[in-house]
């Protein structure tokens, strides 16, 4: 369950909770959750974009390990830049975010891993990334 139940103990969300929730789910849903103290279940949280996926409890570790292995199979510097682009989307204007993304994208073409990735794609094989 996810929520902002602070009003139920006579305080308001602190540490930026009201600000972050509103940016994530929009004003209407944030007001509903904050003013009523209503908790959101996992299905609603996924629909609202607060969680990326919902899996049965007994599959949680297998799913998490699978996702971690998938991410770890990619070139580490490129994974870091992809994450940076997503995080920039939260704090930059769309124009500045696109500008930053474009610079990072173009910079990747100097990497050995990028060339390996393209060759592997053309040759229909799995790439062997080295982190370079």
N, C-alpha and C positions, 0 to 999 in steps of 0.2 A: 504494500500500500504506500502511496505517495501523497503527500499533502502539505499544507501549511496550517496546522491546527492551533497556532499561537493564540488566536482570539479565545479559544476554550480555556486558556489559563490567564486571560486578561492582559495579554501583551500583543504586539504586532510582530510580523516576521522581521528578524534582524539579519545582519550580515548580508544584506542585499537580496534576501529571499523574495521580497515582493517585486523587485526590479527584474531579477533573473526569470522568475516564473512568468511574468507578464511578457517578457521578450520571447520566451519559449512557446507559450500556449495562447498568447493574445489576451487582451484586456478583459473580455467577457468571461472566459473560463477562469482567469486569475482572480477576478473579483468574486466569482462564485465560490471558488475554493478557499480564498482567504477570509471572506466575510462569513461563510458558514462553517469553516473548519472541516468541510467534507474531504474525505480521503478518496483517492483515485485508485482503482484496481489496475492490475497489469495490462489488461486488454485496453482500457481507456487510455492508460499511459502510453501504450504503443500508438494508438490512433492519434493522440495529441503530440506525438513526436518526442516524448520524454525518455522513452527507452527504444532501443533499436530493434529488438526482437523479444518475443516471449516464447519460452520453451518449458516443457514440463520439468518439475524439480529434479526428477531422476536423470534427466538429460543435460542438466546445467553444466556440469564439469566437462562432459564430453564436447558440448557445443563451444564452451569457452576455450578449451584446449585446441579444438579444431580451428577456431578463429585465430588464436595466437600462432599456431603453426602456419596457417595461410599467410598471415602478415609477416612472420619471420622468414618465409620463403622468398620474399621480395627484397630488392636492394634496400638496405637500411637507410642510406642517405635520401633515397627517393620517398620512402615511407615517412621520414621526418618532414620532408618538404610538403608532402600531400597533407599531412596533419596540420602543418603551419598554415596552409591555404584555407583549410576549413576553419581554423581558429581565427584567422584574419577576417573571415566573412562575418563574424560576430562583432568585430570592433572597427572595421573600416567601412567607408562608403563603398558602394558597388564599383564605382570608378577606380578608387584606390585599390580595392581588392583584386579587380581584374588586372590592373597594372602590375601589381605584385605577383599575381599568378603567372602572368605572361613572362615576366623576368625569370622567375624560377623555372618555368617550363622550358624556355629557350636555353637556360644554363645546363639543363640535364642532357642536352645533345652532345656535350663535351665528355660525358662519362662513358667508360668502357661498358658498364652494365646496360646503358641505353642501347648501345650498338649490339650487344649480346641479345638483349630482349627483342630487338627488331629482327635480327637474323633468326632467332629461335621461332618467332612468329611466322616468318616466311617459310622456314623449313618445317613447320608444324611439329615442333618439339618443345619440351620444357626448357626454359632458360636456366643457365647456371650462373647465378649472380655472385660476384665476389665482393661487392661493396665499393667498387671503384668506378 
